[in-house]
Amino acid sequence: MAHALRTLPIPVEPDPRPFVKWVGGKRQLIPEILKVLPERFGTYHEPFVGGGALFFHLRPFHAVLSDSNARLVRTYLGVRNRADAVIRHLGELPHDRDFFLDYRRREIDAEPDAAVAAWFIYLNRTAFNGLYRVNRRNVFNVPFGAYTKPRICDADNLHACQWALRGAQLCHEDFTAVLGRARPGDLVYFDPPYVPLSPTSSFTSYTAGGFGLAEQVRLRDVARALKRRGVHVVLSNSSAPLVWELYADGFELTPVAAARNVNCRGDRRGPVMELLIH
């Protein structure tokens, strides 16, 4: 059975917003994305969940959110299952450079989901530009950010996100796993690490393995297979020539302007052209 775009009213204020900042976050592009979505769909799938801006806007009752970043998925689990514990943890963490440097080295993976969520959100709110980046040993290596008074804990929003996530399945897995569960009439939204516009502009270190050309080709092939099955497919990516080439056959590409503020050089921030592929 297909479901309307927005089927889960939130009985709290404010409406949920992404609780982590993410490179390429989609809040500003939601009006453009809505134009290419089907009016009704079955289960909503988002295999590169990131900040989840589109999910939190749509709030579909049936959803599967996944990512290859295990700590990000565990952060979502912590917020969904134990938001009060996450809020308590965050309330105990100071905005201090020395604390930040010590805390980012913490062996966090053996701790409960709520502790992982607090660790992830704290670093996201206090690290340079809100980046999440790890080296090949999966060690978080973003420096301390130059913030005067960051909002480390937004309890109201975390509770709103907890409510929105209550019906969502959360999975740590490769994006290709969506092939095993998406059914005709479902909606899959892919927001992968982008093909870089230049050799120095790539941010793909969300996991130790990165996301290169081979993964971009695999993603295109997965999108084609889903389309043939009758699944609604929407993707976001950069406007690099490779993206136009990959999706030239069987897809419609719509250029959209997006402001991008994640760059160490201020003169390289600002509006860039991206593609909606559907």
Secondary structure, 3 states (H helix, E strand, C coil): CCEECCCCCCCCCCCCCCCCCCCCCCHHHHHHHHHHCCCEECCEEECCCCCCHHHHHHCCCCEEEEECCHHHHHHHHHHHHHHHHHHHHHHCCCCCHHHHHHHCCCCHHHCCHHHHHHHHHHHHHHEHHHCCCECCCCCECCCECCCCCCCCCCHHHHHHHHHHCCCEEEEECCHHHHHHCCCCCCEEEECCCCCCCCCCCCCCCCCCCCCCHHHHHHHHHHHHHHHHHCCEEEEEEECCHHHHHHCCCCCCEEEEEEEECCCCCHHHCEEEEEEEEC
